[in-house]
């Protein structure tokens, strides 16, 4: 199995968990503040990934020579994640995720500038086709954009920076180290604001928060493993598939409209990913830098 194929399988896990967390996050924030959901996500996530930490050698194996980089990455990611959860309660699921997909523009450009990754025609084509699909789904209209759309756009920029920092970290640290420091640092960042607005969730609230925590912890483990196996400019366009998947979840669970233009957008996104993966697979294992 080639590194590209293995990266694609890890990204499939990421995609499934990220669609579930979008639904669980919306439901959890109906009852609890975003600060509280994020704190509980990090704290419970640490407990949930403990088997992976133990298997890797325990806390001793989580030591890193790049603590400042982990802190910087997770400060940016925390702010972006806060915006993402906030946007879930303001605009349709498909719009949140579709706007988030301006992120590959930032991550691809930053990866080329900071990590020396090559932007070839296949990768550029995947980004262009994917973003064209996103535009068909969102159909931005300046006269009707609302605060939720702007929050989602700023969050996308934060995610782009975070992706590049993750790729840099996976050159020296393992996927479980990246996940461990993400959960620990974000728990520390969110502790004070969450306690300031704390309220105990209902049984239903606990169920949604537990789902958010599980998906949040293990989705980032899947993503970090994929980034170890392939370049950011190969891995990130695979994530475009999350747009049609989330649009379908929004339609099925919340009766959010999926029309012909949305379907056309989904087709462009899938076409871009297929082209990129076909070309990347043909180049063999040399594409990975992890």
Number of C-alpha atoms within 10 A of each C-alpha: 6 12 19 26 18 15 24 21 15 21 25 20 18 23 23 15 21 23 22 16 23 23 20 20 23 20 19 27 20 11 15 18 16 23 22 25 27 26 24 21 23 27 18 21 26 22 14 16 18 15 11 14 20 13 10 15 10 13 12 10 14 18 12 17 9 11 12 10 15 22 17 14 24 24 19 19 23 24 16 25 20 17 22 26 25 21 24 23 17 17 15 22 24 28 26 31 28 28 24 26 28 23 25 29 19 19 24 28 18 20 24 16 11 12 17 10 18 15 15 10 11 20 23 17 18 28 28 18 22 30 25 17 28 29 19 18 25 19 12 14 8 7 6 8 10 12 12 19 23 15 21 30 24 18 27 29 21 24 27 26 21 23 25 23 22 24 23 20 23 21 13 14 20 20 21 25 23 22 26 24 20 23 26 16 19 22 22 12 16 19 17 14 13 19 12 10 12 14 12 10 16 11 9 12 19 15 15 21 27 20 22 29 28 20 24 23 26 20 23 24 24 22 26 28 22 32 30 25 25 25 24 26 29 30 26 26 30 24 21 29 20 23 30 25 18 25 25 20 19 21 16 12 9 12 11 15 14 16 10 11 15 21 17 16 24 25 17 21 28 23 18 27 26 16 16 24 22 12 14 21 17 10 11 13 16 14 19 19 17 20
